[in-house]
Every structure is written in structure tokens, then in C-alpha cells.
Amino acid sequence: MSENDFAADSDIAIIGMAGRFPKVPDLDAFWRNLRAGVESIETLTDEELLSSGVDTALLKNPNYVKAASSLENYDLFDPAFFGMTPREAEIIDPQHRLLLECAWEALESAGYDATRYPGAIGVFAGASISTYLSNLLGNPALLANVSTFQLLMANDKDHSATRVSYKLDLRGPSINVQTACSTSLVAVHFACQSLLNGESDMALAGGASVPLP
């Protein structure tokens, strides 16, 4: 065999993927929709917009676009599966929960059990600013039982990557990435650098954005 028959030290393979998108529960459905030209942007009725808090005057503005890309089932989360109590899961930003679910699914897609993998698995990820926190802070019953500090810790963008590492018991670098719309792509860049530098044997990279309501 020639040396070209072996993977070079700089070669990086994508061995697993996971994702959730508007009207799309997984990547298989995502590719099917792309091939079929399925439109995932939905037109909203005035009743739906009014119930979500849109001002009546804005609805009458001819420049207002009554459409949205809505993510379904973002609220369906199994706390026990990730070693959480229901209350802990309730106060965590849905974006962080989504990252955690997709991280686990990506490892499953790759065929690896993180608890048995001997190497270092790094995490490079980010999330949008939490709009979920304002809902929590407006809930007096919740505030009577949970401190503001706990709520901030559960929704702060700085904890999106490290929570994944902690809950999945991953031992590689865990770096939160925040570069606005390019966050996921920059996370992939840092993940590749971590692999090339020998800091990680495997790396998860990605991002989540779920604006609420």
C-alpha cells in the first residue's frame, strides 16, 4: 500500500449528524423536503398573531409579513433520560435542551457510546439569547421556589456547551461559541482545530436558536 491509502493526520471525518428544523424532526426528513421542494415557512392567521401578542396596528401595516418558521415539539423533553428533575428541565432554556438532545443523537448517529469511549470528546456550541428567561421571571409561583441565580444559570448562553459536556459526561474541551448568525459555522471551525491540535479525539459542534414565544 502507498502512503496515500492511509488517512493523513490532518484528515477529519464527519461520522454523525443530528438536527431539528421547522416542520422537520430530523435530518432524513430535512433532506427529503429539500429534494421535494417542501416549503417550511408557514403563513399565520390574524388570530394566531393576536394570540401571540402582535399589536393590532402592526397587523394592519401592509409591510408586515404574516409568516414564520416555527419549530415543533421543542417542549418535548425527557428529564429523567438526561439525569434531570422535572423542575430542573422546566427552567432550562429550550435551546439548551435542544442542543443536549441533538448532541446525544449525533453520538448515536456516529455509533459511539460516550460513557465507553476512551478518548476526549470536545463540545463547541452556542445558542441565541434567551427569550425564555423573561417568561420564567414573569411567573410568581416559580419565583417563590427557584432563585433568580438558578434561573440565570439555566438560561445563560455561556452554559450551552458546558451543560452538554456535563450531562453526557464528555471529557474533552467544552467551549461556548457566540458569533451571532455564524455561531454554528465558527463552532465547526473550532472543533476542527481542536481535532488537529490533538486536544480532542472526537468533537461535537453546532448551535441552537429557538425564539419564544
PyMOL commands that set and color helices and strands:
alter all, ss='L'
color gray80, all
select helices_A, chain A and resi 3-5+27-36+46-51+56-59+80-82+86-91+94-110+132-137+140-143+148-155+157-168+180-196
alter helices_A, ss='H'
color red, helices_A
select strands_A, chain A and resi 42-43+67-68+121-127+174-176+202-208
alter strands_A, ss='S'
color yellow, strands_A
deselect
rebuild
show_as cartoon
